[in-house]
Amino acid sequence: MIRSIIVDDDELSISVIEDMVNQLDDFDCIKTFQNSLEAYNFIKSNDIDVIFLDVEMPKMGGIELLKNLKNS
């Protein structure tokens, strides 16, 4: 099973992506986040295979989140 999370500041976008992921047999959406800082902490302590990530978010955008993960 491919473990995935969704990180987006828009609830509707999360809902749409989550619905699409749930239609895939090999994917499991284990958690969703509207806050990239919370997602960062979760990713650091959990094994995640795929991140569905919004690029433009308040405080820490998606690209910045990825850079922080790479540097840690």
mmCIF file of the N, C-alpha and C atoms, coordinates in Angstrom:
data_MODEL
# 
_entry.id   MODEL 
# 
loop_
_atom_site.group_PDB 
_atom_site.id 
_atom_site.type_symbol 
_atom_site.label_atom_id 
_atom_site.label_alt_id 
_atom_site.label_comp_id 
_atom_site.label_asym_id 
_atom_site.label_entity_id 
_atom_site.label_seq_id 
_atom_site.pdbx_PDB_ins_code 
_atom_site.Cartn_x 
_atom_site.Cartn_y 
_atom_site.Cartn_z 
_atom_site.occupancy 
_atom_site.B_iso_or_equiv 
_atom_site.pdbx_formal_charge 
_atom_site.auth_seq_id 
_atom_site.auth_comp_id 
_atom_site.auth_asym_id 
_atom_site.auth_atom_id 
_atom_site.pdbx_PDB_model_num 
ATOM 1   N N  . MET A 1 1  ? 0.841   -1.186 0.000  1.00 0.00 ? 1  MET A N  1 
ATOM 2   C CA . MET A 1 1  ? 0.000   0.000  0.000  1.00 0.00 ? 1  MET A CA 1 
ATOM 3   C C  . MET A 1 1  ? 0.884   1.246  0.000  1.00 0.00 ? 1  MET A C  1 
ATOM 4   N N  . ILE A 1 2  ? 0.528   2.207  -0.816 1.00 0.00 ? 2  ILE A N  1 
ATOM 5   C CA . ILE A 1 2  ? 1.264   3.472  -0.899 1.00 0.00 ? 2  ILE A CA 1 
ATOM 6   C C  . ILE A 1 2  ? 0.630   4.453  0.080  1.00 0.00 ? 2  ILE A C  1 
ATOM 7   N N  . ARG A 1 3  ? 1.432   4.850  1.063  1.00 0.00 ? 3  ARG A N  1 
ATOM 8   C CA . ARG A 1 3  ? 0.954   5.754  2.112  1.00 0.00 ? 3  ARG A CA 1 
ATOM 9   C C  . ARG A 1 3  ? 1.119   7.198  1.644  1.00 0.00 ? 3  ARG A C  1 
ATOM 10  N N  . SER A 1 4  ? 0.017   7.941  1.668  1.00 0.00 ? 4  SER A N  1 
ATOM 11  C CA . SER A 1 4  ? 0.067   9.318  1.185  1.00 0.00 ? 4  SER A CA 1 
ATOM 12  C C  . SER A 1 4  ? -0.569  10.273 2.184  1.00 0.00 ? 4  SER A C  1 
ATOM 13  N N  . ILE A 1 5  ? -0.202  11.543 2.046  1.00 0.00 ? 5  ILE A N  1 
ATOM 14  C CA . ILE A 1 5  ? -0.842  12.623 2.791  1.00 0.00 ? 5  ILE A CA 1 
ATOM 15  C C  . ILE A 1 5  ? -1.174  13.740 1.807  1.00 0.00 ? 5  ILE A C  1 
ATOM 16  N N  . ILE A 1 6  ? -2.086  14.588 2.212  1.00 0.00 ? 6  ILE A N  1 
ATOM 17  C CA . ILE A 1 6  ? -2.465  15.756 1.423  1.00 0.00 ? 6  ILE A CA 1 
ATOM 18  C C  . ILE A 1 6  ? -2.201  16.989 2.268  1.00 0.00 ? 6  ILE A C  1 
ATOM 19  N N  . VAL A 1 7  ? -1.503  17.961 1.663  1.00 0.00 ? 7  VAL A N  1 
ATOM 20  C CA . VAL A 1 7  ? -1.201  19.216 2.355  1.00 0.00 ? 7  VAL A CA 1 
ATOM 21  C C  . VAL A 1 7  ? -1.705  20.357 1.470  1.00 0.00 ? 7  VAL A C  1 
ATOM 22  N N  . ASP A 1 8  ? -2.744  21.034 1.935  1.00 0.00 ? 8  ASP A N  1 
ATOM 23  C CA . ASP A 1 8  ? -3.345  22.127 1.168  1.00 0.00 ? 8  ASP A CA 1 
ATOM 24  C C  . ASP A 1 8  ? -4.105  23.012 2.134  1.00 0.00 ? 8  ASP A C  1 
ATOM 25  N N  . ASP A 1 9  ? -4.050  24.324 1.925  1.00 0.00 ? 9  ASP A N  1 
ATOM 26  C CA . ASP A 1 9  ? -4.749  25.230 2.834  1.00 0.00 ? 9  ASP A CA 1 
ATOM 27  C C  . ASP A 1 9  ? -6.221  25.405 2.474  1.00 0.00 ? 9  ASP A C  1 
ATOM 28  N N  . ASP A 1 10 ? -6.666  24.784 1.386  1.00 0.00 ? 10 ASP A N  1 
ATOM 29  C CA . ASP A 1 10 ? -8.044  24.901 0.936  1.00 0.00 ? 10 ASP A CA 1 
ATOM 30  C C  . ASP A 1 10 ? -8.795  23.590 1.180  1.00 0.00 ? 10 ASP A C  1 
ATOM 31  N N  . GLU A 1 11 ? -9.838  23.638 2.000  1.00 0.00 ? 11 GLU A N  1 
ATOM 32  C CA . GLU A 1 11 ? -10.596 22.428 2.359  1.00 0.00 ? 11 GLU A CA 1 
ATOM 33  C C  . GLU A 1 11 ? -11.211 21.742 1.143  1.00 0.00 ? 11 GLU A C  1 
ATOM 34  N N  . LEU A 1 12 ? -11.729 22.525 0.207  1.00 0.00 ? 12 LEU A N  1 
ATOM 35  C CA . LEU A 1 12 ? -12.343 21.943 -0.988 1.00 0.00 ? 12 LEU A CA 1 
ATOM 36  C C  . LEU A 1 12 ? -11.309 21.181 -1.811 1.00 0.00 ? 12 LEU A C  1 
ATOM 37  N N  . SER A 1 13 ? -10.133 21.733 -1.959 1.00 0.00 ? 13 SER A N  1 
ATOM 38  C CA . SER A 1 13 ? -9.062  21.045 -2.699 1.00 0.00 ? 13 SER A CA 1 
ATOM 39  C C  . SER A 1 13 ? -8.685  19.741 -2.014 1.00 0.00 ? 13 SER A C  1 
ATOM 40  N N  . ILE A 1 14 ? -8.588  19.768 -0.713 1.00 0.00 ? 14 ILE A N  1 
ATOM 41  C CA . ILE A 1 14 ? -8.284  18.546 0.037  1.00 0.00 ? 14 ILE A CA 1 
ATOM 42  C C  . ILE A 1 14 ? -9.354  17.494 -0.223 1.00 0.00 ? 14 ILE A C  1 
ATOM 43  N N  . SER A 1 15 ? -10.604 17.908 -0.169 1.00 0.00 ? 15 SER A N  1 
ATOM 44  C CA . SER A 1 15 ? -11.710 16.979 -0.379 1.00 0.00 ? 15 SER A CA 1 
ATOM 45  C C  . SER A 1 15 ? -11.668 16.352 -1.775 1.00 0.00 ? 15 SER A C  1 
ATOM 46  N N  . VAL A 1 16 ? -11.400 17.154 -2.786 1.00 0.00 ? 16 VAL A N  1 
ATOM 47  C CA . VAL A 1 16 ? -11.334 16.652 -4.164 1.00 0.00 ? 16 VAL A CA 1 
ATOM 48  C C  . VAL A 1 16 ? -10.184 15.666 -4.321 1.00 0.00 ? 16 VAL A C  1 
ATOM 49  N N  . ILE A 1 17 ? -9.013  16.035 -3.826 1.00 0.00 ? 17 ILE A N  1 
ATOM 50  C CA . ILE A 1 17 ? -7.841  15.156 -3.940 1.00 0.00 ? 17 ILE A CA 1 
ATOM 51  C C  . ILE A 1 17 ? -8.069  13.869 -3.155 1.00 0.00 ? 17 ILE A C  1 
ATOM 52  N N  . GLU A 1 18 ? -8.620  13.998 -1.962 1.00 0.00 ? 18 GLU A N  1 
ATOM 53  C CA . GLU A 1 18 ? -8.871  12.823 -1.127 1.00 0.00 ? 18 GLU A CA 1 
ATOM 54  C C  . GLU A 1 18 ? -9.849  11.860 -1.816 1.00 0.00 ? 18 GLU A C  1 
ATOM 55  N N  . ASP A 1 19 ? -10.882 12.402 -2.436 1.00 0.00 ? 19 ASP A N  1 
ATOM 56  C CA . ASP A 1 19 ? -11.832 11.562 -3.181 1.00 0.00 ? 19 ASP A CA 1 
ATOM 57  C C  . ASP A 1 19 ? -11.134 10.815 -4.317 1.00 0.00 ? 19 ASP A C  1 
ATOM 58  N N  . MET A 1 20 ? -10.249 11.509 -5.021 1.00 0.00 ? 20 MET A N  1 
ATOM 59  C CA . MET A 1 20 ? -9.527  10.878 -6.130 1.00 0.00 ? 20 MET A CA 1 
ATOM 60  C C  . MET A 1 20 ? -8.573  9.794  -5.634 1.00 0.00 ? 20 MET A C  1 
ATOM 61  N N  . VAL A 1 21 ? -7.864  10.072 -4.555 1.00 0.00 ? 21 VAL A N  1 
ATOM 62  C CA . VAL A 1 21 ? -6.931  9.099  -3.987 1.00 0.00 ? 21 VAL A CA 1 
ATOM 63  C C  . VAL A 1 21 ? -7.683  7.867  -3.493 1.00 0.00 ? 21 VAL A C  1 
ATOM 64  N N  . ASN A 1 22 ? -8.829  8.073  -2.892 1.00 0.00 ? 22 ASN A N  1 
ATOM 65  C CA . ASN A 1 22 ? -9.607  6.956  -2.367 1.00 0.00 ? 22 ASN A CA 1 
ATOM 66  C C  . ASN A 1 22 ? -10.124 6.023  -3.461 1.00 0.00 ? 22 ASN A C  1 
ATOM 67  N N  . GLN A 1 23 ? -10.135 6.476  -4.688 1.00 0.00 ? 23 GLN A N  1 
ATOM 68  C CA . GLN A 1 23 ? -10.554 5.644  -5.808 1.00 0.00 ? 23 GLN A CA 1 
ATOM 69  C C  . GLN A 1 23 ? -9.427  4.735  -6.309 1.00 0.00 ? 23 GLN A C  1 
ATOM 70  N N  . LEU A 1 24 ? -8.218  4.981  -5.847 1.00 0.00 ? 24 LEU A N  1 
ATOM 71  C CA . LEU A 1 24 ? -7.063  4.191  -6.267 1.00 0.00 ? 24 LEU A CA 1 
ATOM 72  C C  . LEU A 1 24 ? -6.848  3.030  -5.298 1.00 0.00 ? 24 LEU A C  1 
ATOM 73  N N  . ASP A 1 25 ? -6.749  1.835  -5.830 1.00 0.00 ? 25 ASP A N  1 
ATOM 74  C CA . ASP A 1 25 ? -6.614  0.643  -4.990 1.00 0.00 ? 25 ASP A CA 1 
ATOM 75  C C  . ASP A 1 25 ? -5.312  0.603  -4.193 1.00 0.00 ? 25 ASP A C  1 
ATOM 76  N N  . ASP A 1 26 ? -4.239  1.093  -4.758 1.00 0.00 ? 26 ASP A N  1 
ATOM 77  C CA . ASP A 1 26 ? -2.924  0.968  -4.123 1.00 0.00 ? 26 ASP A CA 1 
ATOM 78  C C  . ASP A 1 26 ? -2.565  2.126  -3.195 1.00 0.00 ? 26 ASP A C  1 
ATOM 79  N N  . PHE A 1 27 ? -3.418  3.142  -3.123 1.00 0.00 ? 27 PHE A N  1 
ATOM 80  C CA . PHE A 1 27 ? -3.114  4.321  -2.313 1.00 0.00 ? 27 PHE A CA 1 
ATOM 81  C C  . PHE A 1 27 ? -3.963  4.356  -1.052 1.00 0.00 ? 27 PHE A C  1 
ATOM 82  N N  . ASP A 1 28 ? -3.346  4.815  0.024  1.00 0.00 ? 28 ASP A N  1 
ATOM 83  C CA . ASP A 1 28 ? -4.039  5.033  1.284  1.00 0.00 ? 28 ASP A CA 1 
ATOM 84  C C  . ASP A 1 28 ? -3.711  6.449  1.742  1.00 0.00 ? 28 ASP A C  1 
ATOM 85  N N  . CYS A 1 29 ? -4.714  7.317  1.792  1.00 0.00 ? 29 CYS A N  1 
ATOM 86  C CA . CYS A 1 29 ? -4.518  8.667  2.310  1.00 0.00 ? 29 CYS A CA 1 
ATOM 87  C C  . CYS A 1 29 ? -4.649  8.579  3.825  1.00 0.00 ? 29 CYS A C  1 
ATOM 88  N N  . ILE A 1 30 ? -3.520  8.649  4.500  1.00 0.00 ? 30 ILE A N  1 
ATOM 89  C CA . ILE A 1 30 ? -3.548  8.426  5.947  1.00 0.00 ? 30 ILE A CA 1 
ATOM 90  C C  . ILE A 1 30 ? -3.844  9.682  6.753  1.00 0.00 ? 30 ILE A C  1 
ATOM 91  N N  . LYS A 1 31 ? -3.622  10.870 6.149  1.00 0.00 ? 31 LYS A N  1 
ATOM 92  C CA . LYS A 1 31 ? -3.876  12.105 6.897  1.00 0.00 ? 31 LYS A CA 1 
ATOM 93  C C  . LYS A 1 31 ? -3.912  13.285 5.931  1.00 0.00 ? 31 LYS A C  1 
ATOM 94  N N  . THR A 1 32 ? -4.646  14.323 6.322  1.00 0.00 ? 32 THR A N  1 
ATOM 95  C CA . THR A 1 32 ? -4.663  15.569 5.556  1.00 0.00 ? 32 THR A CA 1 
ATOM 96  C C  . THR A 1 32 ? -4.273  16.718 6.473  1.00 0.00 ? 32 THR A C  1 
ATOM 97  N N  . PHE A 1 33 ? -3.705  17.749 5.866  1.00 0.00 ? 33 PHE A N  1 
ATOM 98  C CA . PHE A 1 33 ? -3.250  18.917 6.633  1.00 0.00 ? 33 PHE A CA 1 
ATOM 99  C C  . PHE A 1 33 ? -3.605  20.196 5.908  1.00 0.00 ? 33 PHE A C  1 
ATOM 100 N N  . GLN A 1 34 ? -4.019  21.200 6.663  1.00 0.00 ? 34 GLN A N  1 
ATOM 101 C CA . GLN A 1 34 ? -4.204  22.539 6.122  1.00 0.00 ? 34 GLN A CA 1 
ATOM 102 C C  . GLN A 1 34 ? -3.056  23.447 6.545  1.00 0.00 ? 34 GLN A C  1 
ATOM 103 N N  . ASN A 1 35 ? -2.152  22.912 7.311  1.00 0.00 ? 35 ASN A N  1 
ATOM 104 C CA . ASN A 1 35 ? -1.029  23.671 7.841  1.00 0.00 ? 35 ASN A CA 1 
ATOM 105 C C  . ASN A 1 35 ? 0.254   22.923 7.499  1.00 0.00 ? 35 ASN A C  1 
ATOM 106 N N  . SER A 1 36 ? 1.148   23.579 6.774  1.00 0.00 ? 36 SER A N  1 
ATOM 107 C CA . SER A 1 36 ? 2.375   22.917 6.333  1.00 0.00 ? 36 SER A CA 1 
ATOM 108 C C  . SER A 1 36 ? 3.327   22.624 7.488  1.00 0.00 ? 36 SER A C  1 
ATOM 109 N N  . LEU A 1 37 ? 3.275   23.409 8.543  1.00 0.00 ? 37 LEU A N  1 
ATOM 110 C CA . LEU A 1 37 ? 4.142   23.146 9.703  1.00 0.00 ? 37 LEU A CA 1 
ATOM 111 C C  . LEU A 1 37 ? 3.734   21.855 10.406 1.00 0.00 ? 37 LEU A C  1 
ATOM 112 N N  . GLU A 1 38 ? 2.431   21.630 10.534 1.00 0.00 ? 38 GLU A N  1 
ATOM 113 C CA . GLU A 1 38 ? 1.951   20.380 11.125 1.00 0.00 ? 38 GLU A CA 1 
ATOM 114 C C  . GLU A 1 38 ? 2.321   19.196 10.229 1.00 0.00 ? 38 GLU A C  1 
ATOM 115 N N  . ALA A 1 39 ? 2.195   19.389 8.925  1.00 0.00 ? 39 ALA A N  1 
ATOM 116 C CA . ALA A 1 39 ? 2.556   18.329 7.981  1.00 0.00 ? 39 ALA A CA 1 
ATOM 117 C C  . ALA A 1 39 ? 4.039   18.002 8.089  1.00 0.00 ? 39 ALA A C  1 
ATOM 118 N N  . TYR A 1 40 ? 4.872   19.026 8.201  1.00 0.00 ? 40 TYR A N  1 
ATOM 119 C CA . TYR A 1 40 ? 6.316   18.839 8.328  1.00 0.00 ? 40 TYR A CA 1 
ATOM 120 C C  . TYR A 1 40 ? 6.638   17.953 9.534  1.00 0.00 ? 40 TYR A C  1 
ATOM 121 N N  . ASN A 1 41 ? 6.051   18.266 10.671 1.00 0.00 ? 41 ASN A N  1 
ATOM 122 C CA . ASN A 1 41 ? 6.302   17.474 11.882 1.00 0.00 ? 41 ASN A CA 1 
ATOM 123 C C  . ASN A 1 41 ? 5.815   16.037 11.726 1.00 0.00 ? 41 ASN A C  1 
ATOM 124 N N  . PHE A 1 42 ? 4.685   15.855 11.074 1.00 0.00 ? 42 PHE A N  1 
ATOM 125 C CA . PHE A 1 42 ? 4.149   14.513 10.847 1.00 0.00 ? 42 PHE A CA 1 
ATOM 126 C C  . PHE A 1 42 ? 5.063   13.717 9.922  1.00 0.00 ? 42 PHE A C  1 
ATOM 127 N N  . ILE A 1 43 ? 5.508   14.341 8.844  1.00 0.00 ? 43 ILE A N  1 
ATOM 128 C CA . ILE A 1 43 ? 6.372   13.668 7.863  1.00 0.00 ? 43 ILE A CA 1 
ATOM 129 C C  . ILE A 1 43 ? 7.684   13.234 8.509  1.00 0.00 ? 43 ILE A C  1 
ATOM 130 N N  . LYS A 1 44 ? 8.222   14.075 9.388  1.00 0.00 ? 44 LYS A N  1 
ATOM 131 C CA . LYS A 1 44 ? 9.500   13.763 10.035 1.00 0.00 ? 44 LYS A CA 1 
ATOM 132 C C  . LYS A 1 44 ? 9.418   12.518 10.908 1.00 0.00 ? 44 LYS A C  1 
ATOM 133 N N  . SER A 1 45 ? 8.234   12.205 11.410 1.00 0.00 ? 45 SER A N  1 
ATOM 134 C CA . SER A 1 45 ? 8.115   11.072 12.333 1.00 0.00 ? 45 SER A CA 1 
ATOM 135 C C  . SER A 1 45 ? 7.298   9.907  11.771 1.00 0.00 ? 45 SER A C  1 
ATOM 136 N N  . ASN A 1 46 ? 6.968   9.944  10.478 1.00 0.00 ? 46 ASN A N  1 
ATOM 137 C CA . ASN A 1 46 ? 6.180   8.877  9.863  1.00 0.00 ? 46 ASN A CA 1 
ATOM 138 C C  . ASN A 1 46 ? 6.727   8.542  8.477  1.00 0.00 ? 46 ASN A C  1 
ATOM 139 N N  . ASP A 1 47 ? 6.522   7.305  8.062  1.00 0.00 ? 47 ASP A N  1 
ATOM 140 C CA . ASP A 1 47 ? 6.927   6.887  6.722  1.00 0.00 ? 47 ASP A CA 1 
ATOM 141 C C  . ASP A 1 47 ? 5.821   7.219  5.738  1.00 0.00 ? 47 ASP A C  1 
ATOM 142 N N  . ILE A 1 48 ? 6.113   8.143  4.837  1.00 0.00 ? 48 ILE A N  1 
ATOM 143 C CA . ILE A 1 48 ? 5.163   8.585  3.824  1.00 0.00 ? 48 ILE A CA 1 
ATOM 144 C C  . ILE A 1 48 ? 5.786   8.328  2.455  1.00 0.00 ? 48 ILE A C  1 
ATOM 145 N N  . ASP A 1 49 ? 4.992   7.789  1.539  1.00 0.00 ? 49 ASP A N  1 
ATOM 146 C CA . ASP A 1 49 ? 5.480   7.516  0.192  1.00 0.00 ? 49 ASP A CA 1 
ATOM 147 C C  . ASP A 1 49 ? 5.198   8.658  -0.782 1.00 0.00 ? 49 ASP A C  1 
ATOM 148 N N  . VAL A 1 50 ? 4.028   9.284  -0.654 1.00 0.00 ? 50 VAL A N  1 
ATOM 149 C CA . VAL A 1 50 ? 3.606   10.328 -1.590 1.00 0.00 ? 50 VAL A CA 1 
ATOM 150 C C  . VAL A 1 50 ? 2.981   11.484 -0.814 1.00 0.00 ? 50 VAL A C  1 
ATOM 151 N N  . ILE A 1 51 ? 3.347   12.707 -1.219 1.00 0.00 ? 51 ILE A N  1 
ATOM 152 C CA . ILE A 1 51 ? 2.748   13.909 -0.638 1.00 0.00 ? 51 ILE A CA 1 
ATOM 153 C C  . ILE A 1 51 ? 2.052   14.673 -1.757 1.00 0.00 ? 51 ILE A C  1 
ATOM 154 N N  . PHE A 1 52 ? 0.748   14.857 -1.621 1.00 0.00 ? 52 PHE A N  1 
ATOM 155 C CA . PHE A 1 52 ? 0.011   15.739 -2.526 1.00 0.00 ? 52 PHE A CA 1 
ATOM 156 C C  . PHE A 1 52 ? 0.080   17.116 -1.882 1.00 0.00 ? 52 PHE A C  1 
ATOM 157 N N  . LEU A 1 53 ? 0.818   18.022 -2.516 1.00 0.00 ? 53 LEU A N  1 
ATOM 158 C CA . LEU A 1 53 ? 1.259   19.240 -1.848 1.00 0.00 ? 53 LEU A CA 1 
ATOM 159 C C  . LEU A 1 53 ? 0.893   20.490 -2.626 1.00 0.00 ? 53 LEU A C  1 
ATOM 160 N N  . ASP A 1 54 ? 0.221   21.418 -1.953 1.00 0.00 ? 54 ASP A N  1 
ATOM 161 C CA . ASP A 1 54 ? -0.065  22.733 -2.510 1.00 0.00 ? 54 ASP A CA 1 
ATOM 162 C C  . ASP A 1 54 ? 1.217   23.557 -2.472 1.00 0.00 ? 54 ASP A C  1 
ATOM 163 N N  . VAL A 1 55 ? 1.477   24.292 -3.532 1.00 0.00 ? 55 VAL A N  1 
ATOM 164 C CA . VAL A 1 55 ? 2.701   25.088 -3.604 1.00 0.00 ? 55 VAL A CA 1 
ATOM 165 C C  . VAL A 1 55 ? 2.554   26.393 -2.842 1.00 0.00 ? 55 VAL A C  1 
ATOM 166 N N  . GLU A 1 56 ? 1.414   27.056 -2.979 1.00 0.00 ? 56 GLU A N  1 
ATOM 167 C CA . GLU A 1 56 ? 1.211   28.359 -2.349 1.00 0.00 ? 56 GLU A CA 1 
ATOM 168 C C  . GLU A 1 56 ? 0.322   28.224 -1.119 1.00 0.00 ? 56 GLU A C  1 
ATOM 169 N N  . MET A 1 57 ? 0.961   28.357 0.046  1.00 0.00 ? 57 MET A N  1 
ATOM 170 C CA . MET A 1 57 ? 0.248   28.302 1.323  1.00 0.00 ? 57 MET A CA 1 
ATOM 171 C C  . MET A 1 57 ? 0.816   29.373 2.239  1.00 0.00 ? 57 MET A C  1 
ATOM 172 N N  . PRO A 1 58 ? 0.028   29.835 3.214  1.00 0.00 ? 58 PRO A N  1 
ATOM 173 C CA . PRO A 1 58 ? 0.546   30.827 4.155  1.00 0.00 ? 58 PRO A CA 1 
ATOM 174 C C  . PRO A 1 58 ? 1.636   30.238 5.059  1.00 0.00 ? 58 PRO A C  1 
ATOM 175 N N  . LYS A 1 59 ? 2.489   31.091 5.543  1.00 0.00 ? 59 LYS A N  1 
ATOM 176 C CA . LYS A 1 59 ? 3.590   30.766 6.463  1.00 0.00 ? 59 LYS A CA 1 
ATOM 177 C C  . LYS A 1 59 ? 4.689   29.960 5.774  1.00 0.00 ? 59 LYS A C  1 
ATOM 178 N N  . MET A 1 60 ? 4.420   28.743 5.372  1.00 0.00 ? 60 MET A N  1 
ATOM 179 C CA . MET A 1 60 ? 5.433   27.930 4.691  1.00 0.00 ? 60 MET A CA 1 
ATOM 180 C C  . MET A 1 60 ? 4.773   27.258 3.492  1.00 0.00 ? 60 MET A C  1 
ATOM 181 N N  . GLY A 1 61 ? 5.187   27.652 2.311  1.00 0.00 ? 61 GLY A N  1 
ATOM 182 C CA . GLY A 1 61 ? 4.639   27.076 1.085  1.00 0.00 ? 61 GLY A CA 1 
ATOM 183 C C  . GLY A 1 61 ? 5.170   25.670 0.846  1.00 0.00 ? 61 GLY A C  1 
ATOM 184 N N  . GLY A 1 62 ? 4.626   25.023 -0.165 1.00 0.00 ? 62 GLY A N  1 
ATOM 185 C CA . GLY A 1 62 ? 4.994   23.646 -0.463 1.00 0.00 ? 62 GLY A CA 1 
ATOM 186 C C  . GLY A 1 62 ? 6.450   23.452 -0.832 1.00 0.00 ? 62 GLY A C  1 
ATOM 187 N N  . ILE A 1 63 ? 6.994   24.359 -1.647 1.00 0.00 ? 63 ILE A N  1 
ATOM 188 C CA . ILE A 1 63 ? 8.402   24.248 -2.047 1.00 0.00 ? 63 ILE A CA 1 
ATOM 189 C C  . ILE A 1 63 ? 9.304   24.416 -0.833 1.00 0.00 ? 63 ILE A C  1 
ATOM 190 N N  . GLU A 1 64 ? 8.978   25.362 0.021  1.00 0.00 ? 64 GLU A N  1 
ATOM 191 C CA . GLU A 1 64 ? 9.758   25.572 1.253  1.00 0.00 ? 64 GLU A CA 1 
ATOM 192 C C  . GLU A 1 64 ? 9.683   24.342 2.163  1.00 0.00 ? 64 GLU A C  1 
ATOM 193 N N  . LEU A 1 65 ? 8.512   23.727 2.239  1.00 0.00 ? 65 LEU A N  1 
ATOM 194 C CA . LEU A 1 65 ? 8.355   22.498 3.025  1.00 0.00 ? 65 LEU A CA 1 
ATOM 195 C C  . LEU A 1 65 ? 9.289   21.418 2.505  1.00 0.00 ? 65 LEU A C  1 
ATOM 196 N N  . LEU A 1 66 ? 9.319   21.225 1.199  1.00 0.00 ? 66 LEU A N  1 
ATOM 197 C CA . LEU A 1 66 ? 10.201  20.215 0.612  1.00 0.00 ? 66 LEU A CA 1 
ATOM 198 C C  . LEU A 1 66 ? 11.673  20.531 0.876  1.00 0.00 ? 66 LEU A C  1 
ATOM 199 N N  . LYS A 1 67 ? 12.053  21.787 0.746  1.00 0.00 ? 67 LYS A N  1 
ATOM 200 C CA . LYS A 1 67 ? 13.446  22.169 1.009  1.00 0.00 ? 67 LYS A CA 1 
ATOM 201 C C  . LYS A 1 67 ? 13.825  21.895 2.463  1.00 0.00 ? 67 LYS A C  1 
ATOM 202 N N  . ASN A 1 68 ? 12.900  22.183 3.380  1.00 0.00 ? 68 ASN A N  1 
ATOM 203 C CA . ASN A 1 68 ? 13.176  21.917 4.800  1.00 0.00 ? 68 ASN A CA 1 
ATOM 204 C C  . ASN A 1 68 ? 13.310  20.422 5.072  1.00 0.00 ? 68 ASN A C  1 
ATOM 205 N N  . LEU A 1 69 ? 12.509  19.611 4.403  1.00 0.00 ? 69 LEU A N  1 
ATOM 206 C CA . LEU A 1 69 ? 12.619  18.165 4.562  1.00 0.00 ? 69 LEU A CA 1 
ATOM 207 C C  . LEU A 1 69 ? 13.955  17.666 4.030  1.00 0.00 ? 69 LEU A C  1 
ATOM 208 N N  . LYS A 1 70 ? 14.365  18.213 2.914  1.00 0.00 ? 70 LYS A N  1 
ATOM 209 C CA . LYS A 1 70 ? 15.630  17.805 2.296  1.00 0.00 ? 70 LYS A CA 1 
ATOM 210 C C  . LYS A 1 70 ? 16.815  18.168 3.198  1.00 0.00 ? 70 LYS A C  1 
ATOM 211 N N  . ASN A 1 71 ? 16.739  19.305 3.858  1.00 0.00 ? 71 ASN A N  1 
ATOM 212 C CA . ASN A 1 71 ? 17.844  19.772 4.695  1.00 0.00 ? 71 ASN A CA 1 
ATOM 213 C C  . ASN A 1 71 ? 17.862  19.165 6.091  1.00 0.00 ? 71 ASN A C  1 
ATOM 214 N N  . SER A 1 72 ? 16.840  18.396 6.431  1.00 0.00 ? 72 SER A N  1 
ATOM 215 C CA . SER A 1 72 ? 16.823  17.840 7.793  1.00 0.00 ? 72 SER A CA 1 
ATOM 216 C C  . SER A 1 72 ? 17.299  16.413 7.825  1.00 0.00 ? 72 SER A C  1 
# 
